[in-house]
Amino acid sequence: MSAVHDSKQFRGALSAFATGITVVTSRSSEGQDFGLTATSFNSVSLDPPMILWSLDRKSSNAEAFAKTGAFAVHVLASDQEHVCKQFSTKGIDRFAGLGCGRGYAEVPVIPGCAAVFECRIAHRYEGGDHVIMVGEVHSFTSGQKDPLVFYRGKICDPFLQPNA
C-alpha cells in the first residue's frame, strides 16, 4: 500500500477506474456560452434526480461556473472524440460547428450524445482543489449510443480498446 505523497502516482491509481467522458456546458447571464471536458461525473440520487461533477479551481471556466445557475452534462458518444478534444482545447470557439440547440435555462445542448442531463445547480461544495457541483436534473435524454470512455489516461472505445 502506498501513502498518498505523490500526486502523479495517485492520479495513476485513479486511472484504473474507467469512466465516461462528458462535456459540461452553461450560459452566463450576459448570454456567453462556455463549457469544458470533464471525466468527474457521477449519479447522486434518483429521488429527486441528482448528478454531480467536479471542477478544478484553476480551470479557466471556474469563475463562470461559480456565477451560473444551470448546466448540462453531455455523456459523449463513442463517435464524439472530436467534441472531447474541442472542449479540451484553449483559445478556440469550443461550440464551432456543433449545431447546438438550447435547453433548460438556455444552456447549449450538443446533439448526438449518448445522454444529456439538463440541471439547475442545487449545491456547490468545497472539495480540495476542486468544486463539486451537484445538479438537480430538470430533464434528460438518452439514446442507444455507446459512450466514449477514458481509461488509464487514454480515450477508449466502450470495450476499453485505445482509440487510434
C-alpha positions as CSV (number, residue, x, y, z in Angstrom):
1,M,0.0,0.0,0.0
2,S,1.3,3.5,-0.9
3,A,0.8,6.5,1.2
4,V,-0.5,9.5,-0.7
5,H,2.6,11.7,-1.2
6,D,2.9,11.7,-4.9
7,S,0.0,13.2,-6.8
8,K,1.2,11.7,-10.1
9,Q,1.1,8.2,-8.6
10,F,-2.3,8.9,-7.0
11,R,-3.6,10.1,-10.4
12,G,-2.3,6.9,-12.0
13,A,-4.1,4.8,-9.4
14,L,-7.3,6.7,-10.1
15,S,-6.9,6.0,-13.8
16,A,-7.6,2.3,-13.1
17,F,-11.3,3.3,-12.8
18,A,-12.8,3.5,-16.3
19,T,-15.1,6.5,-16.7
20,G,-17.3,8.1,-19.4
21,I,-16.2,11.3,-20.9
22,T,-18.5,14.3,-20.6
23,V,-18.7,17.8,-21.7
24,V,-20.4,20.3,-19.3
25,T,-21.9,23.4,-20.8
26,S,-23.6,26.5,-19.4
27,R,-24.5,30.1,-20.3
28,S,-23.7,33.3,-18.5
29,S,-26.3,35.9,-17.5
30,E,-24.7,38.0,-20.3
31,G,-25.5,35.3,-22.9
32,Q,-22.0,33.9,-23.3
33,D,-21.8,30.1,-23.8
34,F,-19.0,28.2,-22.1
35,G,-18.0,24.6,-21.4
36,L,-15.3,22.0,-20.8
37,T,-14.5,18.4,-20.9
38,A,-14.9,16.5,-17.6
39,T,-14.5,12.9,-16.5
40,S,-15.6,13.5,-12.9
41,F,-19.3,12.8,-13.4
42,N,-21.5,10.6,-11.1
43,S,-25.1,9.9,-10.1
44,V,-26.2,11.1,-6.7
45,S,-29.9,10.4,-6.2
46,L,-32.9,9.0,-8.0
47,D,-35.5,10.9,-5.9
48,P,-35.0,13.7,-6.5
49,P,-32.9,13.0,-9.6
50,M,-29.5,14.5,-9.0
51,I,-26.0,14.2,-10.5
52,L,-22.6,15.7,-9.7
53,W,-19.4,16.6,-11.4
54,S,-16.2,18.3,-10.2
55,L,-14.5,21.5,-11.5
56,D,-10.8,22.2,-11.0
57,R,-10.5,25.6,-9.2
58,K,-7.7,26.5,-11.6
59,S,-10.0,26.0,-14.7
60,S,-10.4,29.0,-16.9
61,N,-14.1,28.3,-16.5
62,A,-14.2,28.3,-12.7
63,E,-15.4,31.9,-12.3
64,A,-18.1,31.4,-15.0
65,F,-19.5,28.3,-13.4
66,A,-19.4,30.0,-9.9
67,K,-21.9,32.5,-11.3
68,T,-24.3,30.3,-13.3
69,G,-27.4,28.6,-12.0
70,A,-27.7,25.8,-14.6
71,F,-25.6,23.4,-16.7
72,A,-25.9,20.5,-19.0
73,V,-23.8,17.3,-18.7
74,H,-23.3,15.6,-22.1
75,V,-22.2,12.0,-21.9
76,L,-20.2,11.8,-25.2
77,A,-20.9,9.0,-27.6
78,S,-18.1,6.8,-29.0
79,D,-18.1,8.8,-32.2
80,Q,-17.6,12.2,-30.5
81,E,-13.9,12.1,-29.7
82,H,-13.6,15.3,-31.7
83,V,-16.0,17.0,-29.3
84,C,-13.9,15.9,-26.4
85,K,-10.8,17.4,-27.9
86,Q,-12.6,20.6,-29.0
87,F,-13.8,21.3,-25.4
88,S,-10.3,20.5,-24.1
89,T,-8.6,23.0,-26.4
90,K,-7.9,26.5,-25.1
91,G,-8.3,29.6,-27.2
92,I,-10.8,28.4,-29.7
93,D,-14.6,28.6,-30.1
94,R,-15.5,25.3,-28.5
95,F,-19.0,25.4,-29.9
96,A,-18.0,25.9,-33.5
97,G,-19.6,23.5,-36.0
98,L,-21.6,21.6,-33.4
99,G,-25.1,22.8,-34.2
100,C,-26.1,23.1,-30.5
101,G,-29.7,23.6,-29.5
102,R,-30.9,25.3,-26.4
103,G,-32.1,23.5,-23.3
104,Y,-33.1,24.4,-19.7
105,A,-32.2,28.0,-18.9
106,E,-31.0,28.5,-22.5
107,V,-27.9,26.3,-21.8
108,P,-26.3,25.0,-25.0
109,V,-27.1,21.3,-25.8
110,I,-24.7,19.3,-28.0
111,P,-26.5,16.9,-30.4
112,G,-25.7,13.3,-30.9
113,C,-24.6,12.4,-27.3
114,A,-25.1,9.1,-25.5
115,A,-27.1,11.0,-22.8
116,V,-27.7,14.6,-21.8
117,F,-28.7,15.8,-18.3
118,E,-30.0,19.4,-18.0
119,C,-29.7,20.7,-14.5
120,R,-30.2,23.5,-12.1
121,I,-27.4,23.9,-9.6
122,A,-28.6,22.6,-6.3
123,H,-25.3,22.7,-4.3
124,R,-21.7,23.6,-4.6
125,Y,-19.2,22.0,-2.2
126,E,-15.6,22.6,-1.5
127,G,-13.5,19.6,-2.4
128,G,-9.8,20.2,-2.0
129,D,-8.5,21.6,-5.3
130,H,-12.0,21.1,-6.9
131,V,-15.5,22.5,-6.5
132,I,-18.2,19.7,-6.5
133,M,-21.2,20.8,-8.5
134,V,-24.5,19.0,-7.6
135,G,-27.3,19.4,-10.1
136,E,-30.9,18.6,-9.8
137,V,-31.9,17.1,-13.1
138,H,-34.6,19.2,-14.9
139,S,-34.7,17.0,-18.0
140,F,-32.6,14.3,-19.7
141,T,-32.3,12.4,-23.0
142,S,-30.7,9.1,-23.5
143,G,-30.1,7.2,-26.8
144,Q,-28.7,3.9,-27.7
145,K,-25.2,5.1,-28.5
146,D,-22.1,3.6,-26.8
147,P,-20.2,6.1,-24.6
148,L,-16.7,7.5,-25.1
149,V,-14.5,6.0,-22.3
150,F,-11.4,7.3,-20.5
151,Y,-9.2,4.6,-19.0
152,R,-5.5,4.5,-17.9
153,G,-5.0,8.0,-19.3
154,K,-6.4,7.2,-22.8
155,I,-9.6,7.7,-24.7
156,C,-11.0,4.2,-25.5
157,D,-13.9,2.6,-27.3
158,P,-16.6,1.2,-24.9
159,F,-14.7,-2.1,-24.8
160,L,-11.6,-0.4,-23.4
161,Q,-9.5,-0.6,-26.6
162,P,-7.4,2.5,-27.1
163,N,-8.6,4.7,-30.0
164,A,-6.2,5.1,-32.8
